[in-house]
Amino acid sequence: MDRLTQLDAFVSVVNRGSLSAAARAEGVTPAVMGRRLDALEARLGVRLLIRTTRRLSLTPEGSAFLEDCQRILADLAAAEDGVGQGAVKASGHLRISAPAGFGRRHVAPQVMAFLDGHPEVTVNLDLSDRSVDLVNEGVDCAVRIGPPGDERLVAVKLGEMRRAVVGSPGYLARCGVPATPEDLSAHECLALAQQPGWSFDDPQRAGAPVVMKVNGRLQCNEGSVLHEWALAGRGLAWRSLWEVGDDLRAGRLVAVLADWAAPPLGIHAVFPQGRMPLRLRLFIDHLKAAYAVPGYWA
């Protein structure tokens, strides 16, 4: 119990930004909250928080530990919630957010499959590429690609996303196949508007990222249009494998610079810290199971 109290104190202090705010929420004094943090750091043998009279900041160890603590507390809340509801039937409403293109292909079908098994749950699925404020907009869960970012949110990893530079066979026959990222300067590159560049990993220096600023006559703020232009032979595009996988298998597109492929990005379900309704836990479990099927991302 002492360990759980310490974890809860740590997460509460970080989320609320101060010892005094966390203490008020808990109904104890700031000194009590401080002792809980001291005991946690002493037991772990690492410094989790840098505390001054003006501010709190996480150490690198504290930042990594925070994600684990949030997940543990969320799992505990979900288990308690499940017992309270009989752990057999989910009900109620879920508001889910996901990126537009990814959501259409990989979240919307899973929402339908989930509802088939849980007829008393309703879902509002918001597909948008903007960063949704989960707390202020009343969103239960967002599916996001890349680092979770906000420390106030709990993140559950669902899978990984890889990208590839692709072009049509016709385009590559006309313009040649790039051998290195530098060769892209001689190609028509179909880029997202305002995109800083395309990322690669130097095969001779593992972990050394290479970001190439690309040029071309065509840009668009909608990734699906870039995909269509690549199919039409108008240039090379840097697209996610979940989007172009079918075209690669069918030969409509060809991947190039495979040896320079950047490391994958994580796909996460993120949700606010606190009690986790059974319907949300079951939906996240459904996504994890669906995405873990062998060959799903192939």
N, C-alpha and C positions, 0 to 999 in steps of 0.2 A: 504494500500500500504506500509506503514511504517513497519508493521508486516512482510509482505512478503519480503521486503528488508532485514530486520534483519535475517530472516531464511536463505535467500540466502547467506548472508555474513557469517553466522555461518558455513554452509556447505562448502562454498568455502574456508574458512580459514583452516578447518580441512583437506579437500582434497588436498590443495596445500601446507600445512605444515607451513605456516607463514602468518602474516598480510601483509607483503610487496608483496609476490607473489600473494595473493588474490587481493590486491589493484591494482597491475599492470594489472591483468586480467579484472578488473572492470573499470579501467581508472580513479581511484580516489587515494587519498593519504592514506598511512597507518593509519594516524590519523582519517580519516573519517571511515575507516573500524573498527578501534578500538572503535569509538563512537557507531557504530551500534551494536557491541557486548556488550558494556556496557549497552546500552539501552535495549537489549534483556534480559540480566541477571537481570537487575533492574526490568523489567516488570514481569519476571517469579519468581523473588525472590530466585533464586538458582545460584550457581556458575557452569558454564558449561565447562569452560576452565581454566587451570592453565597456565598463561603466564609468562615466564621469558625472559630475553634477549637472551637466547640460544635456547629455545625450547618451544613448546606448547604440552600440554597433556590434554586429556579429563578427567573430573571428572566422577564418576559413573553415576550421573544424566545427564551429557553431552553425555555420550555414549548411554544411553537409548533414549535421546531426538533426537540424530543424526539420528537414523533409522526412526523415525517418520517424521523428516524434509525431509529426502531424498525421502520418499514415497510421501509426499505432493507435493514436487516440481516436481517429476516424473509424478504424476497424472495431475498436471497443464500443464506440457509440452505435455503430451499425449492428453489432451483435446484441446489444441491449434493446435496440429498437426492434430487431427481429423477434426477440423473445416476447416483447410487449405486444407484438401483432400476431403472435402465434407462430411466427417463422414459417408460415405456409402460404400466405397470400399477400401480394402487394396490391396497393390501391392508391388512388390519388393522381395528381397532375405533376408532370415533369416539363420544365422548360430547358431545352437543350440548344446549344449554339455550336456551329462548326463552320470551317471555311467553305465557301460556296462550292467550288469544284470538287474538293475532296468529300464534302458532305453529301453531295448528290450521289456520288458513286459508292461511298463506303460507310456513310452513316444512315442515310435515309432507308436503304434496304434493311439495315439491322434494326432500325426503329420498327419497321413493319413486322419483322420476325419476332422481336421482343414482345410487341403487343399481341401477337398471336398466342403467346404463352401466358400473357398476363392481361386478361380481358377487362380487369377493373382499373387499369392504368390508362391515362390519357397523356398525350405528348404534344407539345408545341415545339417544332423544330425550326430554328432561325438559322438560315444559311447566309452568312455574310463574311467578307474578308476583313472587316474592321475588328479591332480589339474590343470585345464586349466587356463592360464593367459588371461582373457577375453580381456583386452585392447590391449596387445601386439600381440595377435593372431587373433584379429578381430572377436571375437565371440560375438554375440548379447546377448545371454542369456545362462545361465547354470542352470540345475536342480541339486540341491545338497541336500544331506541328512546330518542333523546335524546343528550345529551353522553356520551361514553364514560366520563368521570370518572376512573377509576383510572389514574395515570400509569405503573404497572407493566405495564399491558396494551397490546398493539398493537391498533389499531383500523383497520378497513378499511370505508370507507363503501359501503353497498349501495344506498341510495336515500333518499327523503325521505317523511315522513308529514305529511299535513295534516289538520286537524280542522275541523268545521263544527257549528254549532248547527242542529239539525233537529227538526222536528215533523210530525205527520201532517196531511194536508189538513183533516180533521175538527176537530182541535184548533185549528188556525189560523183556521178559519172561525168557531169559537165564541169564541175569546179574542183574536183579532187578531194582527197580525204586528209584532214589535218592530222599531223603526227604529234604535235605538241600544242599546248594552249596558245603559244605565241603565233602559231599558224592561223589562228582565228582572225587575225587582223586582215587577212586576205579574203575573208569570207563574208557573205551576207548573214549577219546574226540577227535573229528575231528575238528581241529582248522586251521585257516588261518595262513600261515607262517608269522612270525614276529608279530603276534597279541599279545598284552601285557596281555590279559586275558578276561574273560567274566564278564559282569557287572550285578549286582543284587541289589535289594532294600530290606533291612531288614524289614519284615512286623511288627516287634516289635518296630522298630525305624524308622518312616517315614522320608524319605529324607536322610537316612544313607546308602550311596552306599557301596556295597561289590564287590570287584574285585577279581575274583579267577583265579589264574594261573593254567591252565589245561594241562594235558599230554595225550599223545596217540601215537600210532605207525604210524599214518597217518596224514600228514599235506599237505596243498596245498595252492597256492596263488590265486586260482580261486574258488569263493564261490559255483558256480554251481556244481563243482566236489564234494565238501563236502556234498551238498544236495543229490547227487546220491549215495555217500557212505552211508549216513544215510538210504536212502531207501533200500540199499542192506544189512542193518543190521550190518554194520561194527562199529557202535559206535553212540555216541550222538553228535549232532551238534547244534550250536547256530545260528539260521537263522532268517531272517526277515519274518514276517507273510505274506507279499505280495508275497514271494517266495514259502512258504510251505503251504499256506492256502488251496489250492486244495487238497493236500495230507492229511492234518488234517481232512478235511471234509469227505474224502473218506476212512479214517481209515488206510491209508498206513503209516502214521506217527502219533505219539502220543506226545502231549506236556507235559513236566514235569516241576516241580518247578514253577508252575503258580503263587503261592503266593509270589514268590520272583522276579517276573518280573520287570525289570528296567523301569523307566519312558520312555515314547516315545520320539523319536527324531523328530524334525521338518523337513519337506520337503519344500525346498524353491526354488523359481526362483530368481536368482540373475543376475543383469545386471549393466553396468557402469552408473554412474551419468551423467545426461545430457538429451537432448531431446530424447523422447521415440517414435519411429515410431509407427504409427497406427497398422501396421502388428504385431509388438511385443506386444503391449498392448492387442490386440485381441487374440493373441496366449496364453498369460498368463491367460487372462480371460477364455479362453477355458479350460485350464488345471484346473483352480480353480473350474469351474462348473463340469467338469468330475469327479474330485476327491471328490467333495462334494455330489455326488449322494449317497443316503442312501444305505448302504451295499456294497459300492465299495471296501472297504478294509476288509470286513468281511472274 
